[in-house]
Amino acid sequence: MVEHAFGPYLKQLREQQGYSINQLAEAAGISNSQISRIENGVRGVPKPATIRKISDALSVPYADMMKQAGYLENGNTESQLHDAPEWATYKDRRDFKKMLEDEDDLMFDGIPLDNEDKKRIKDVLTGLFWEAKQMNKRKKTNDPDERP
């Protein structure tokens, strides 16, 4: 990931739109210290869910911010949101595809979500799914005493 470049990128976007750190934090629903740490490179690249909140608050395309954060490569960014990382096994890819293609209606508080909300949820789930899978794989390789 391009950690050194994301903080200044976020700061530039925020300043271009005339937001203070506190205003952006409130609009995105995250702490002002988190915004400050991201911009100053102390925190590094935020998780996809945080990027989604910031992109919504700044009205910046989510895929553009994900690309700048290093989660996506140049090119067809929209399809990469659902592409599997190189380390993913066939089973990982199958599980992920099954999760995304579940035809059940997504609801919140008993109300069906519209297509835009479903897409946003899928985008966030995509980032979280692959992050969790990668963390799980690292845990297994770093803990040889654990039984399968």
NUNUMAR-374281 format. One record per residue: x, y, z of N, C-alpha, C, O in turn; residue in three letters. Coordinates in steps of 0.001 Angstrom, whole numbers, padded with zeros to 6 digits, always signed. Example, Ala and Ser with C-alpha at 12.3 -4.5 7.8 and 13.67 -1.06 7.14 Angstrom:
+013190-005690+007800+012300-004500+007800+013200-003300+007800+014236-003319+008465ALA+012850-002250+007080+013670-001060+007140+012900+000030+007870+013409+001138+008039SER
// end
This chain:
+000831-001180+000000+000000+000000+000000+000874+001241+000000+002031+001190+000417MET+000333+002344-000461+001087+003569-000607+000822+004462+000611+000183+005508+000494VAL+001317+004042+001775+001003+004724+003023+001476+006165+003036+000770+007049+003520GLU+002673+006409+002503+003234+007752+002562+002448+008752+001725+002538+009955+001968HIS+001685+008286+000752+000985+009186-000160-000467+009436+000234-001049+010432-000196ALA-001060+008572+001029-002486+008716+001312-002784+009905+002218-003750+010630+001983PHE-001978+010112+003239-002197+011218+004174-002220+012578+003490-003181+013331+003651GLY-001169+012910+002723-001185+014191+001999-002335+014291+000993-002888+015370+000780PRO-002691+013163+000377-003825+013137-000558-005115+013517+000167-005894+014334-000324TYR-005333+012923+001330-006537+013220+002098-006541+014683+002542-007566+015360+002452LEU-005414+015159+003010-005325+016553+003455-005637+017509+002305-006352+018494+002492LYS-005105+017223+001124-005362+018064-000042-006846+018076-000391-007409+019138-000661GLN-007489+016902-000388-008925+016832-000681-009723+017638+000337-010618+018404-000019LEU-009386+017453+001599-010098+018141+002673-009974+019658+002530-010963+020385+002625ARG-008753+020121+002303-008517+021565+002185-009157+022135+000926-009671+023254+000956GLU-009140+021390-000183-009764+021858-001433-011258+022102-001235-011840+023000-001844GLN-011865+021293-000379-013304+021424-000157-013630+022351+001014-014796+022539+001360GLN-012590+022927+001621-012801+023907+002677-013211+023333+004019-013779+024041+004851GLY-012929+022057+004237-013254+021423+005509-012097+021577+006491-010930+021485+006108TYR-012427+021811+007750-011424+021677+008806-011361+020196+009175-012221+019416+008764SER-010362+019812+009936-010282+018413+010387-011535+018055+011178-012103+016978+010994ILE-011968+018958+012061-013162+018695+012875-014420+018552+012025-015261+017694+012295ASN-014549+019391+010997-015725+019311+010125-015763+017997+009357-016817+017370+009243GLN-014609+017577+008828-014564+016309+008102-014849+015152+009040-015591+014233+008694LEU-014267+015195+010217-014489+014114+011187-015973+013983+011519-016504+012874+011575ALA-016631+015097+011735-018056+015066+012055-018872+014545+010865-019775+013725+011036GLU-018552+015020+009676-019287+014597+008479-019094+013105+008196-020011+012434+007722ALA-017893+012591+008492-017591+011179+008214-017970+010263+009372-018046+009046+009201ALA-018204+010830+010531-018556+010009+011687-017355+009304+012297-017489+008215+012856GLY-016185+009918+012193-014984+009361+012817-014314+010466+013635-014692+011632+013521ILE-013340+010118+014443-012737+011112+015330-011802+012054+014581-011204+011695+013566SER-011693+013279+015116-010785+014250+014500-009333+013811+014672-008494+014111+013823ASN-009029+013109+015756-007657+012626+015934-007307+011567+014893-006160+011474+014458SER-008291+010775+014499-008037+009759+013469-007733+010440+012131-006815+010027+011423GLN-008488+011465+011785-008219+012210+010548-006808+012796+010602-006044+012679+009645ILE-006474+013420+011714-005159+014036+011875-004040+013005+011752-003040+013248+011077SER-004206+011858+012402-003179+010806+012343-003023+010254+010930-001910+009942+010506ARG-004119+010134+010205-004038+009661+008814-003277+010681+007970-002362+010323+007229ILE-003658+011943+008084-003031+012990+007273-001536+013136+007571-000745+013420+006670GLU-001156+012945+008821+000250+013095+009213+001064+011815+009068+002249+011794+009401ASN+000442+010751+008576+001155+009504+008357+001407+008690+009613+002118+007686+009568GLY+000834+009110+010733+001030+008390+011988+000222+007098+011989+000685+006071+012484VAL-000973+007151+011439-001868+005996+011441-001699+005124+010209-002039+003941+010254ARG-001198+005650+009135-001081+004872+007908-002389+004873+007139-003238+005742+007338GLY-002543+003909+006270-003722+003821+005413-004895+003256+006214-004767+002210+006850VAL-006034+003944+006183-007195+003432+006908-007815+002211+006231-007517+001903+005077PRO-008669+001535+006962-009379+000370+006435-010423+000829+005408-010841+001987+005416LYS-010841-000090+004525-011838+000272+003506-013117+000883+004077-013689+001780+003458PRO-013574+000428+005228-014797+000986+005807-014609+002455+006170-015525+003259+005998ALA-013433+002806+006669-013140+004195+007010-013007+005035+005745-013468+006175+005693THR-012378+004466+004737-012253+005171+003454-013631+005453+002876-013857+006519+002304ILE-014546+004515+003019-015917+004711+002527-016559+005905+003229-017192+006736+002577ARG-016404+005998+004542-016991+007115+005292-016405+008448+004836-017128+009427+004650LYS-015089+008471+004660-014425+009710+004238-014824+010078+002819-015080+011246+002531ILE-014878+009089+001926-015250+009379+000534-016673+009910+000449-016952+010809-000345SER-017569+009366+001254-018948+009868+001270-018998+011299+001792-019699+012140+001228ASP-018255+011582+002873-018263+012920+003468-017692+013958+002504-018166+015093+002462ALA-016676+013575+001729-016042+014501+000791-016662+014462-000606-016278+015248-001472LEU-017611+013559-000833-018226+013357-002154-017164+013054-003205-017183+013594-004311SER-016244+012181-002831-015171+011726-003722-015451+010263-004042-015844+009516-003145VAL-015264+009822-005293-015524+008417-005615-014716+007457-004719-013507+007610-004541PRO-015409+006491-004178-014796+005492-003292-013645+004775-004000-012582+004580-003410TYR-013847+004384-005249-012804+003662-005983-011540+004512-006132-010431+003981-006086ALA-011697+005822-006310-010528+006701-006421-009732+006709-005122-008504+006637-005135ASP-010437+006796-004011-009746+006806-002717-009114+005439-002431-008017+005369-001878MET-009794+004368-002799-009243+003020-002588-007973+002841-003425-007016+002208-002980MET-007969+003398-004632-006787+003325-005486-005637+004119-004855-004505+003637-004801LYS-005924+005316-004387-004893+006148-003771-004348+005504-002494-003176+005672-002159GLN-005199+004773-001792-004785+004095-000555-003945+002858-000843-003298+002319+000055ALA-003957+002407-002104-003162+001246-002470-003930-000057-002452-003347-001117-002679GLY-005243-000003-002184-006047-001216-002204-006336-001673-003629-006546-002861-003877TYR-006347-000729-004561-006634-001034-005963-005493-000539-006827-004803+000418-006476LEU-005296-001198-007961-004278-000773-008916-004925+000107-009970-006150+000157-010077GLU-004102+000804-010751-004627+001610-011853-005324+000699-012842-004970-000472-012980ASN-006300+001231-013519-007025+000438-014507-008487+000364-014129-009080+001359-013711GLY-009064-000806-014275-010481-000996-014018-010731-001130-012522-010831-002239-011997ASN-010829+000000-011845-010945-000019-010386-012248-000623-009910-012258-001284-008871THR-013326-000431-010604-014614-000946-010138-014604-002471-010042-015087-003030-009058GLU-014057-003149-011055-014037-004613-011004-013055-005110-009961-013238-006199-009418SER-012009-004333-009665-011032-004763-008673-011605-004767-007268-011065-005447-006395GLN-012677-004033-007021-013284-004063-005704-013736-005479-005356-013830-005830-004180LEU-014014-006286-006366-014480-007646-006116-013463-008706-006518-013705-009895-006307HIS-012328-008305-007093-011300-009263-007459-010592-009772-006211-010435-009051-005226ASP-010180-011000-006273-009485-011601-005142-007994-011284-005199-007429-011139-006283ALA-007360-011177-004035-005906-010983-004016-005185-012214-004556-005768-013295-004638PRO-003917-012048-004924-003146-013157-005497-003034-014344-004552-003015-015488-005004GLU-002958-014093-003246-002758-015165-002274-004017-015983-002010-003948-017018-001348TRP-005177-015533-002521-006436-016224-002239-006486-017586-002928-006128-017723-004097ALA-006934-018577-002183-007078-019926-002732-008400-020039-003491-009232-019133-003460THR-008571-021166-004168-009827-021418-004865-010987-021392-003873-012040-020826-004166TYR-010802-022001-002703-011852-022046-001688-012181-020632-001192-013351-020306-000986LYS-011159-019796-000999-011388-018407-000588-012261-017687-001617-013228-017009-001269ASP-011901-017849-002885-012641-017181-003959-014081-017681-004032-015011-016897-004221ARG-014255-018989-003881-015596-019573-003913-016450-019045-002765-017606-018674-002969ARG-015885-019011-001558-016618-018519-000386-017023-017061-000565-018136-016662-000221ASP-016097-016276-001111-016373-014863-001299-017470-014663-002337-018383-013862-002138PHE-017375-015390-003441-018386-015275-004499-019759-015656-003954-020752-014991-004247LYS-019814-016723-003164-021076-017165-002589-021656-016084-001676-022860-015828-001694LYS-020789-015453-000877-021250-014407+000029-021848-013236-000748-022900-012719-000372MET-021191-012816-001824-021669-011666-002591-022901-011968-003426-023703-011073-003693LEU-023060-013215-003840-024162-013550-004735-025402-014038-004015-026377-014427-004660GLU-025386-014026-002699-026552-014442-001931-027736-013577-002354-027665-012350-002286ASP-028801-014200-002781-029941-013467-003343-030933-012974-002296-031902-012301-002646GLU-030718-013291-001029-031629-012814+000001-031609-011285+000044-030568-010660-000164ASP-032767-010697+000316-032833-009244+000429-032051-008794+001653-032208-009334+002748ASP-031207-007793+001441-030505-007188+002564-031456-006195+003207-032076-005378+002526LEU-031564-006275+004532-032464-005383+005243-031740-004730+006402-030765-005259+006935MET-032239-003577+006773-031780-002916+007980-033021-002515+008749-033876-001792+008238PHE-033114-002984+009973-034248-002682+010835-035568-003070+010163-036575-002376+010299ASP-035543-004195+009434-036736-004711+008783-037111-004045+007475-038130-004385+006874GLY-036290-003089+007023-036583-002366+005775-035578-002807+004711-034371-002730+004937ILE-036068-003277+003536-035133-003668+002468-034274-002491+002024-034753-001361+001926PRO-033000-002769+001757-032071-001732+001312-032179-001544-000194-032448-002496-000926LEU-031972-000323-000652-031991-000072-002093-030652-000504-002702-029717-000846-001978ASP-030569-000485-004026-029375-000981-004720-028111-000208-004352-027036-000798-004243ASN-028228+001112-004158-027052+001914-003801-026513+001495-002430-025303+001349-002251GLU-027412+001306-001473-026979+000866-000138-026377-000537-000189-025381-000812+000481ASP-026980-001423-000983-026438-002773-001118-025027-002734-001690-024147-003464-001234LYS-024809-001874-002700-023484-001761-003315-022475-001256-002298-021359-001771-002222LYS-022852-000264-001522-021946+000273-000509-021586-000804+000517-020430-000924+000923ARG-022568-001571+000925-022311-002635+001896-021388-003690+001287-020471-004171+001953ILE-021623-004047+000038-020760-005026-000625-019327-004509-000755-018377-005273-000583LYS-019166-003224-001055-017819-002644-001150-017083-002755+000184-015917-003147+000230ASP-017768-002410+001250-017146-002485+002575-016857-003938+002947-015782-004255+003456VAL-017824-004813+002688-017621-006234+002994-016456-006821+002208-015726-007672+002716LEU-016283-006372+000976-015175-006851+000161-013848-006567+000841-013022-007464+001004THR-013648-005334+001232-012401-004980+001904-012217-005735+003203-011130-006240+003483GLY-013264-005814+003994-013169-006502+005284-012940-008006+005126-012185-008608+005889LEU-013599-008610+004128-013463-010045+003902-012019-010410+003596-011459-011315+004213PHE-011410-009698+002630-010039-010040+002237-009041-009682+003335-008028-010362+003496TRP-009317-008633+004080-008434-008277+005191-008469-009374+006259-007427-009773+006779GLU-009670-009859+006582-009803-010916+007584-009159-012211+007109-008493-012897+007885ALA-009355-012545+005849-008744-013763+005302-007227-013689+005393-006575-014654+005791LYS-006662-012527+005017-005213-012380+005039-004689-012451+006474-003658-013077+006723GLN-005383-011820+007417-004965-011877+008822-005020-013311+009346-004146-013733+010102MET-006041-014053+008946-006188-015436+009365-005055-016294+008813-004529-017159+009513ASN-004681-016054+007558-003580-016814+006951-002266-016498+007644-001457-017397+007876LYS-002038-015208+007983-000810-014830+008707-000762-015488+010070+000289-015957+010506ARG-001900-015523+010742-001964-016122+012073-001581-017602+012009-000848-018097+012865LYS-002076-018293+011004-001766-019718+010860-000288-019942+010580+000300-020885+011110LYS+000323-019100+009762+001739-019285+009425+002646-018843+010561+003773-019328+010667THR+002183-017933+011416+002998-017456+012542+002823-018278+013812+003566-018074+014772ASN+001875-019193+013847+001604-019971+015048+001673-021463+014730+000636-022109+014582ASP+002907-022027+014622+003050-023422+014221+002554-024419+015275+002282-025574+014945PRO+002433-023992+016532+001980-024903+017583+000484-025134+017565-000001-026111+018136ASP-000252-024244+016915-001705-024367+016874-002086-025532+015962-001536-025693+014873GLU-003032-026333+016427-003467-027495+015638-004553-027081+014666-005379-026226+014984ARG-004562-027688+013467-005594-027341+012466-006972-027815+012854-007931-027595+012114PRO
// end
